[in-house]
């Protein structure tokens, strides 16, 4: 989830498409990605995800957008353990910088991961206040 480029405070709807490439893998449970979010706002994305029980995902995502950064805590679950696995989950804003300092919000996401290359595409929706 990322913040729209607006100056006014209040509630903001979010719709993002995110494309992520694996940059680091530690064993079979810790993954780091980087990529881009497009939609409500364009920005670079980094993530650090830990996988447990082959299907449970938890971690952090940072979106660097014009005017600041938004940090999110994410929780999700894969729907299969095959090579191409669909997943879904929820995200909560855990902090921000710049114009997103003090932001709060929640959202959901769903996507697909290629478990051979760990390439990820996902769509996220939600809202936030700042």
C-alpha positions as CSV (number, residue, x, y, z in Angstrom):
1,X,0.0,0.0,0.0
2,X,1.3,3.4,-0.8
3,X,0.1,6.9,-0.2
4,X,-1.4,9.0,-3.0
5,X,0.4,12.2,-3.9
6,X,-2.1,14.7,-2.3
7,X,-1.4,17.5,0.1
8,X,-4.6,17.3,2.1
9,X,-4.9,15.1,5.2
10,X,-7.7,12.7,5.7
11,X,-8.6,9.2,4.4
12,X,-7.0,8.1,1.2
13,X,-8.0,5.0,-0.8
14,X,-5.1,2.9,-2.2
15,X,-4.9,0.5,-5.2
16,X,-1.4,-0.8,-6.1
17,X,0.1,-3.3,-8.4
18,X,3.5,-4.5,-7.1
19,X,6.2,-6.4,-9.0
20,X,9.1,-7.8,-6.9
21,X,12.4,-9.5,-7.7
22,X,14.4,-11.6,-5.2
23,X,17.6,-9.9,-4.1
24,X,18.6,-12.2,-1.2
25,X,17.6,-15.6,0.2
26,X,18.7,-17.0,3.5
27,X,18.0,-20.7,3.6
28,X,14.5,-21.6,2.7
29,X,12.6,-19.3,5.0
30,X,14.0,-15.7,4.7
31,X,13.5,-13.7,1.5
32,X,14.3,-10.1,0.6
33,X,12.8,-8.5,-2.5
34,X,12.9,-5.2,-4.3
35,X,10.7,-3.7,-7.0
36,X,8.0,-1.1,-7.9
37,X,4.5,-0.2,-6.9
38,X,2.3,1.4,-9.5
39,X,-1.3,2.6,-9.2
40,X,-2.3,5.2,-6.7
41,X,1.3,6.2,-6.4
42,X,4.6,5.2,-8.1
43,X,7.3,4.1,-5.7
44,X,10.1,1.7,-5.1
45,X,9.4,-1.2,-2.8
46,X,11.6,-3.4,-0.5
47,X,10.4,-6.4,1.5
48,X,11.8,-8.8,4.1
49,X,9.6,-11.8,4.5
50,X,9.9,-14.9,6.7
51,X,8.1,-18.1,5.6
52,X,7.1,-20.7,8.2
53,X,5.2,-24.0,7.8
54,X,5.7,-23.7,4.0
55,X,2.7,-21.4,3.7
56,X,2.7,-18.7,6.4
57,X,4.3,-15.4,5.5
58,X,5.2,-12.5,7.9
59,X,7.4,-9.5,7.4
60,X,7.9,-5.9,6.6
61,X,7.5,-3.9,3.4
62,X,8.8,-0.3,2.8
63,X,7.4,1.9,0.0
64,X,9.6,4.9,-0.9
65,X,7.3,7.4,-2.6
66,X,7.5,11.1,-3.4
67,X,7.6,12.9,-0.1
68,X,8.5,10.1,2.2
69,X,8.3,6.4,3.1
70,X,5.6,4.1,4.4
71,X,6.5,1.0,6.5
72,X,4.0,-1.9,6.7
73,X,3.8,-5.1,8.6
74,X,2.4,-7.9,6.4
75,X,0.8,-11.3,7.3
76,X,-0.2,-13.7,4.6
77,X,-0.8,-17.3,3.6
78,X,0.0,-19.2,0.5
79,X,-2.8,-21.2,-1.0
80,X,-0.6,-24.0,-2.3
81,X,3.0,-25.2,-2.1
82,X,3.4,-25.7,-5.8
83,X,6.0,-24.0,-8.0
84,X,3.4,-21.2,-8.8
85,X,1.7,-20.4,-5.6
86,X,-1.2,-17.9,-5.0
87,X,-1.2,-16.1,-1.7
88,X,-3.2,-13.4,0.1
89,X,-3.0,-11.5,3.3
90,X,-3.3,-8.2,5.2
91,X,-1.0,-5.2,5.8
92,X,-0.9,-2.6,8.6
93,X,1.0,0.6,8.4
94,X,3.7,0.5,11.1
95,X,5.4,3.9,10.5
96,X,6.3,6.5,8.0
97,X,8.6,9.4,7.2
98,X,8.2,12.8,5.6
99,X,4.6,13.5,4.7
100,X,3.6,10.0,5.8
101,X,4.9,10.5,9.4
102,X,2.1,9.4,11.7
103,X,0.1,7.6,8.9
104,X,-2.2,4.8,10.0
105,X,-4.1,2.4,7.8
106,X,-4.8,-1.2,6.7
107,X,-5.2,-3.1,3.6
108,X,-5.3,-6.5,1.9
109,X,-3.3,-8.1,-0.9
110,X,-3.3,-11.1,-3.2
111,X,-0.8,-12.3,-5.7
112,X,1.3,-15.1,-7.2
113,X,4.9,-16.2,-6.4
114,X,7.1,-18.4,-8.6
115,X,8.8,-20.6,-6.0
116,X,11.6,-21.4,-8.4
117,X,12.7,-17.8,-9.0
118,X,10.8,-16.1,-6.1
119,X,9.5,-13.5,-8.5
120,X,6.3,-11.9,-7.0
121,X,3.4,-10.0,-8.4
122,X,0.6,-8.8,-6.3
123,X,-2.4,-6.4,-6.1
124,X,-3.1,-4.4,-2.9
125,X,-6.1,-2.3,-1.8
126,X,-6.8,-0.4,1.4
127,X,-7.0,3.0,2.9
128,X,-4.9,5.2,5.2
129,X,-4.9,8.5,7.1
130,X,-2.2,11.0,7.6
